[in-house]
Structures are given as structure tokens and as C-alpha cells.
Amino acid sequence: MTETTGTRTDTCAGPPERGSRRPDGADKYTISEVAALTGLSAHTLRWYERIGLMPHIDRSHTGQRRYTNRDLDWLALVGKLRLTGMPVADMVRYAELVREGDHTYAERCALLKATREDVLARIAELQGTLAVLDHKISIYADAGQPLASERSR
């Protein structure tokens, strides 16, 4: 799924990683190929489709799913959103807003800003946790070392 914002096109997750991707136009991937490329299971990919997070996956004449590079870009964004801790319901809502069109830009932006605030709060919490760990590590690193007063003897 590619997003549009006015006259710009947003490929969702930044520049695509082209490592083992096929050129556009020849980019028809099976579900097992997408699972291998993304690390997601086929079950997860089917579930994403069922809940509306990955709608409109093309099918071959035999009914097999055929994913495109655009689908891989969308999955990359979904992966980033998962890392933020965004609830699945919010990810589905975001996908719905993208499908509804450019007039949902403000709502999409608000959803992403709220998620950004959550991420910043988690980063601050993790920084505090890191400070505690660093303090404890320094205590243990100094354990067994002669005290300064003992070293001068």
C-alpha cells in the first residue's frame, strides 16, 4: 500500500531495501517468499490480510497470493509501527485512513504524532533504566578493586 499526501507519494517506510527484491513490474512474490523476506510467518501475513492491515493482495489465476514491492514497503512500515508498540487496532485504523484517501491526512498525522509521543516516553523510561544499569555495572566493576586509600600504601 502506498500512501499519498497531496501531490507526494510516501512509500511508507523510507527508501526500500532492494537487496533481493525483483524489479517493479516483475515483483510477484508468493506468501512463502514474503515470509522469507520479512521474517513474518505465512500465518501472520494471512492474519494481516484478514484484519484489514494488508488488504487487496493480488491473486494468481489459481488463487495464490501475489505480493508486490509496494506490499513489501507497507509491511516494512507495519513492522516499524509494531516496534513502536502501536496497538494493532490503531495500525488497522491507520491502514483504513490510507485507503480512504488524502482527506484523512490530518487524522493519520494525529495518530502518528500520538504514537511518536508514546515512543519518546518509552525512550525516556529506557534512558532512566540504562542509567541504573550503568550505575550498578560501575559498582560491580569497582568491586574487589583496592580502595584509593589502600592503593597509596
Helices and strands as residue ranges (DSSP letters): E 3-5, E 8-10, H 31-38, H 42-51, E 58-59, E 65-66, H 69-84, H 88-100, G 102-104, H 105-142, H 148-151
